[in-house]
């Protein structure tokens, strides 16, 4: 068979995006094969966020503020964290399958294709709970934004903060899931641990924690840049200079994820020797 | 220049060293011990463009590990691999355009999508033009009846259909070097025949093929050269014809006599041949060394003196030779 294609040596960025979106849309088509799963999972995400809403409402019915943060500011914190987690599940949920893929040898075929393995894995699954998380997370943010009286001028910062939060969240999850290339387990325990810590700690103002926790959340595992820093800046709790840290956290976490994944693939030993 | 060259290729894995049972598992949790296991041990392999090579060996011999090393899935512990001059692990993306891979025990189809969607995803991934894609799909359909199940979801396919679809996935970009790891495993005889015919076409078109299989009919029908490995090392590398000529040194004649065969008496009368009782009382199997006697000589002497009611000739198969190679009865 004559061949008219010209094999590329490196994968152009545009081609990478095209592969990502085609695979992602293919997953959407897979999901609609199981409508019951779709509705149950989407509802679960929504219920979880409604509970967060209720928790904050009950809390602030009894206390006027938490370390100087009011009800609407806290809604912004929770909302942005939900949107970040939801975007991770919606656009990059496959990263959570890294451990299972390593154990079962399911990375094999992906290595033999001319596309980045991390892109193929990241787009290999969609967590449908994300629909509820994103929708209700945005609702919490909008309600909190209006209630806190932030105004329209800061909306571009809010939009940018959502995009950066989604990228940092997904990159940190990917880096921690990639640890399974070495520790060989189905569950991504380090990523779960991070999500747990975020769920418990990052819905609160960072100022209530000891300095060591603050330093870790800002500079070691920069989860603070996902929701705390942008919300603290737009609500006036932190100087606007801190916004510069957000793109730095984006770049740092993406490089970390790509680097750990690359090293993981070097250590990958498949299954069935 | 060879299309594929592996030198002193070695892969060592670290495996947990633990006792069996619950106690062993708990002890290993507290005191972790590992031992090294060499799956591929210094293999040298060179394949020229257009060759069809069977890579065979008993279970656990290191066949699949070798394929994974050659395709860049695994990184060698020692030694080097070059496929079209590239290190397949380091230059993974460039290598991926030139190779096609099928692992018979796994699928690369998207499980909940129609076969056609999986093929289209791969088309885009490999950058195959619409015209090439259409032409190749038409050809696969001619040879593999692909259109029969193109709209079906991957999870609804039979094993034979799944394998044909996976083969199309592995070849959609017209790779120069194709690795097939047990492509006929679990298939019925008619699907096997169809796949073998397809692979022969592929080889005739000039594609280089490395095939691992436990089904020796795959090997005899598709490949010209055979590499036998055992315990991670090459036990034989050469043409199938040479393997037969070199190792098949005996032939056999089944004689059906008028009455019951007296094997000790016959062995005494014809001491140059080996005599064994057949399945029926009147049947006897005469084995002779083919480099000492011609078949005509043997038949002449036997029919003249024993006047058998009937006879049949049997050639030892490649299967027997490989079985003996596995058992260590034969040496390189």
Interface residues (C-beta under 8 A of the other chain):
Chain A: X1 X3 X4 X5 X6 X7 X8 X9 X10 X11 X15 X18 X19 X22 X23 X26 X29 X30 X33 X34 X105 X106 X107 X108 X109 X111 X112 X113 X114 X115 X266 X268 X269 X270 X272 X273
Chain B: X11 X13 X37 X39 X62 X64 X65 X68 X71 X72 X73 X74 X75 X91 X92 X93 X94 X96 X97 X98 X99 X101 X103 X105 X106 X108 X110 X111 X112 X113 X117 X121 X122 X124 X125 X126 X127 X128 X129 X131 X132 X135 X136 X139 X153 X173 X174 X205
